[in-house]
């Protein structure tokens, strides 16, 4: 009797391996496990994920396009940092695209979304009230969660992609703007409630967009004032 032939193990498509490497590296970078300047040794990453170097290289190229990784001569791929001017440009861009995404998303934001956003904002307010234990990094995470509720319904996928890229660039700081300007935290929470009220009463999209842009720009202005960075053109 002939022994049954063992079925070959299914192979994972190269595209899936590249996505796996991308998601793993992305998480390591934005969570702070890989700090600015950390060298990415492709062979080590491939070994960690039990894949070849080729999909890792493809993943690194994607991360480079997103600004999370840079290539340096004689060094190779390293985790990118953000200098103050880069932060300025990122925030100005995010002010525009997130304002647009929030305005376009507003008609689809329902009662449950508003309730979820208010619950997050309440947690942020509690952190502001407890000054001795204020955690700027956690506050920033909640801030992202709050705004995600408002812009994720944006029907334009291109604008939404730009918003996500902008947040990823900010997350790559491995810190928080509120570490430098903690006084902005209370103002930010108050502005959140004003934004929710505009959406709740069905304000014109132009009014919502302007409010969202001003909210983002106010944080940028506070940071620029504290860091003594002078933009070469007016803030939005």
C-alpha positions as CSV (number, residue, x, y, z in Angstrom):
1,X,0.0,0.0,0.0
2,X,1.4,3.3,-1.0
3,X,1.8,5.8,1.8
4,X,-0.4,9.0,1.3
5,X,1.5,11.9,0.0
6,X,1.8,14.8,2.5
7,X,0.2,18.0,1.2
8,X,2.7,20.8,0.7
9,X,2.3,23.6,3.2
10,X,0.5,26.6,1.7
11,X,2.8,29.3,0.7
12,X,2.2,32.9,1.9
13,X,2.0,35.3,-1.1
14,X,4.9,37.7,-1.3
15,X,2.5,40.7,-1.0
16,X,1.2,39.3,2.3
17,X,4.8,38.9,3.6
18,X,5.5,42.5,2.6
19,X,2.3,43.7,4.4
20,X,3.3,41.7,7.5
21,X,6.7,43.3,7.6
22,X,5.2,46.7,7.0
23,X,2.7,46.4,9.8
24,X,5.3,45.0,12.2
25,X,7.8,47.8,11.5
26,X,5.1,50.4,11.5
27,X,3.9,49.4,15.0
28,X,7.5,49.2,16.3
29,X,8.1,52.8,15.1
30,X,4.9,54.5,16.1
31,X,4.9,52.8,19.5
32,X,8.4,54.0,20.3
33,X,10.0,50.6,20.4
34,X,12.2,51.7,17.6
35,X,13.5,55.2,18.4
36,X,14.7,58.0,16.1
37,X,18.0,57.1,14.5
38,X,17.6,53.3,15.2
39,X,19.2,51.3,12.4
40,X,16.9,48.8,10.6
41,X,18.9,45.7,9.8
42,X,16.8,44.0,7.2
43,X,18.2,40.6,7.8
44,X,17.4,40.8,11.5
45,X,13.8,41.9,10.8
46,X,13.5,39.1,8.3
47,X,14.7,36.6,10.9
48,X,12.3,38.0,13.5
49,X,9.4,37.5,11.2
50,X,10.7,34.3,9.6
51,X,10.5,35.7,6.1
52,X,13.1,36.6,3.4
53,X,14.8,40.0,3.1
54,X,12.9,40.9,-0.1
55,X,9.5,41.7,1.5
56,X,11.2,43.5,4.3
57,X,13.0,45.7,1.8
58,X,9.6,46.5,0.1
59,X,8.1,47.3,3.5
60,X,10.9,49.7,4.3
61,X,10.4,51.5,1.0
62,X,6.8,52.0,2.0
63,X,7.8,53.4,5.3
64,X,10.3,55.7,3.6
65,X,7.6,57.0,1.4
66,X,5.5,57.8,4.5
67,X,8.5,59.6,6.1
68,X,8.9,57.2,8.9
69,X,12.2,55.8,7.6
70,X,15.2,57.5,6.0
71,X,18.3,56.1,4.2
72,X,21.7,57.4,5.1
73,X,24.9,56.8,3.2
74,X,27.1,54.2,4.8
75,X,24.4,53.5,7.4
76,X,21.4,52.2,5.6
77,X,17.8,52.4,6.7
78,X,17.1,54.2,10.0
79,X,14.1,55.4,11.9
80,X,13.4,59.0,11.0
81,X,13.0,61.8,13.5
82,X,11.2,65.1,13.0
83,X,12.9,68.4,13.4
84,X,10.9,71.5,14.4
85,X,10.5,72.7,10.8
86,X,9.3,69.3,9.7
87,X,6.8,69.4,12.6
88,X,5.7,72.8,11.4
89,X,5.0,71.6,7.8
90,X,3.3,68.4,9.0
91,X,1.0,70.3,11.3
92,X,0.1,72.9,8.7
93,X,-0.7,70.2,6.2
94,X,-2.7,68.2,8.7
95,X,-4.6,71.4,9.6
96,X,-5.8,71.6,6.0
97,X,-6.5,67.9,5.3
98,X,-8.0,67.0,8.7
99,X,-10.2,70.1,8.6
100,X,-11.5,69.0,5.2
101,X,-12.0,65.4,6.3
102,X,-13.8,66.5,9.4
103,X,-16.2,68.7,7.5
104,X,-16.9,66.1,4.8
105,X,-17.4,63.5,7.5
106,X,-19.8,65.6,9.6
107,X,-23.1,64.7,7.8
108,X,-22.4,61.0,8.6
109,X,-21.5,61.5,12.3
110,X,-24.4,60.1,14.3
111,X,-25.5,60.3,17.9
112,X,-23.5,57.2,18.8
113,X,-20.4,58.8,17.3
114,X,-20.9,62.1,19.2
115,X,-21.5,60.1,22.4
116,X,-18.2,58.2,21.9
117,X,-16.3,61.4,21.2
118,X,-17.7,63.1,24.3
119,X,-16.7,60.1,26.4
120,X,-13.2,60.3,25.1
121,X,-13.1,64.1,25.7
122,X,-14.4,63.5,29.3
123,X,-11.4,61.3,29.9
124,X,-9.1,64.0,28.5
125,X,-10.8,66.5,30.8
126,X,-10.1,64.3,33.8
127,X,-6.4,64.1,32.9
128,X,-6.3,67.9,32.6
129,X,-7.9,68.3,36.0
130,X,-5.3,65.9,37.6
131,X,-2.3,68.1,36.9
132,X,0.1,66.1,39.1
133,X,-0.4,63.0,37.1
134,X,-0.9,64.5,33.6
135,X,0.4,62.1,31.0
136,X,1.0,64.0,27.7
137,X,1.6,60.9,25.7
138,X,-1.6,59.2,26.8
139,X,-3.4,62.6,26.3
140,X,-2.2,62.6,22.7
141,X,-3.4,59.1,22.2
142,X,-6.9,60.1,23.4
143,X,-6.7,63.2,21.3
144,X,-6.1,61.0,18.2
145,X,-9.0,58.7,19.3
146,X,-11.3,61.7,19.6
147,X,-10.5,63.2,16.2
148,X,-10.7,59.7,14.5
149,X,-14.4,59.6,15.5
150,X,-15.0,62.8,13.6
151,X,-12.9,62.3,10.5
152,X,-13.1,58.6,9.8
153,X,-16.5,58.9,8.0
154,X,-14.9,61.1,5.3
155,X,-16.1,59.8,2.0
156,X,-12.9,60.9,0.1
157,X,-10.3,58.1,0.6
158,X,-7.5,60.3,-0.8
159,X,-8.1,63.0,1.8
160,X,-8.5,60.3,4.5
161,X,-5.2,58.7,3.5
162,X,-3.4,62.1,3.8
163,X,-4.9,62.6,7.3
164,X,-3.6,59.1,8.4
165,X,-0.2,59.9,7.0
166,X,-0.1,63.2,8.9
167,X,-1.0,61.5,12.2
168,X,1.7,58.9,11.5
169,X,4.2,61.6,11.0
170,X,3.2,63.2,14.3
171,X,3.3,59.8,16.1
172,X,6.8,59.3,14.8
173,X,7.9,62.0,17.3
174,X,7.5,59.3,20.0
175,X,6.3,62.0,22.3
176,X,3.6,64.7,22.4
177,X,3.2,68.3,21.6
178,X,1.5,68.6,25.0
179,X,4.8,67.8,26.7
180,X,6.0,71.2,25.5
181,X,2.8,73.1,25.9
182,X,0.7,71.4,28.6
183,X,-1.3,74.5,29.0
184,X,-2.9,73.8,25.6
185,X,-4.5,70.6,26.9
186,X,-7.4,72.4,28.7
187,X,-8.0,74.7,25.8
188,X,-7.9,71.7,23.4
189,X,-10.6,69.9,25.4
190,X,-12.8,73.0,25.4
191,X,-12.4,73.4,21.6
192,X,-13.3,69.8,21.2
193,X,-16.7,70.4,22.8
194,X,-17.3,73.5,20.5
195,X,-16.5,71.3,17.5
196,X,-19.0,68.7,18.7
197,X,-21.7,71.3,19.1
198,X,-21.1,72.5,15.6
199,X,-21.5,69.0,14.2
200,X,-24.5,68.3,16.4
201,X,-26.5,71.3,15.2
202,X,-25.7,70.6,11.6
203,X,-23.5,73.7,11.0
204,X,-22.4,74.5,7.5
205,X,-19.4,72.3,6.4
206,X,-17.3,75.5,5.8
207,X,-17.9,76.5,9.4
208,X,-16.9,73.1,10.7
209,X,-13.8,73.0,8.5
210,X,-12.7,76.4,9.7
211,X,-13.2,75.4,13.4
212,X,-11.2,72.2,12.9
213,X,-8.4,74.0,11.2
214,X,-8.2,76.7,13.9
215,X,-8.2,74.0,16.5
216,X,-5.2,72.4,14.9
217,X,-3.4,75.7,14.2
218,X,-3.8,76.8,17.8
219,X,-1.8,73.9,19.0
220,X,0.9,74.6,16.4
221,X,1.0,78.3,17.3
222,X,1.5,77.4,21.0
223,X,4.3,75.0,20.1
224,X,6.0,77.5,17.8
225,X,5.9,80.1,20.6
226,X,7.4,77.8,23.2
227,X,10.1,76.5,20.9
228,X,10.9,79.9,19.3
229,X,10.6,78.5,15.8
230,X,9.6,81.2,13.3
231,X,7.8,80.0,10.2
232,X,8.8,81.5,6.9
233,X,5.1,82.1,6.1
234,X,2.1,82.8,8.2
235,X,0.4,79.9,10.0
236,X,-3.1,78.9,8.8
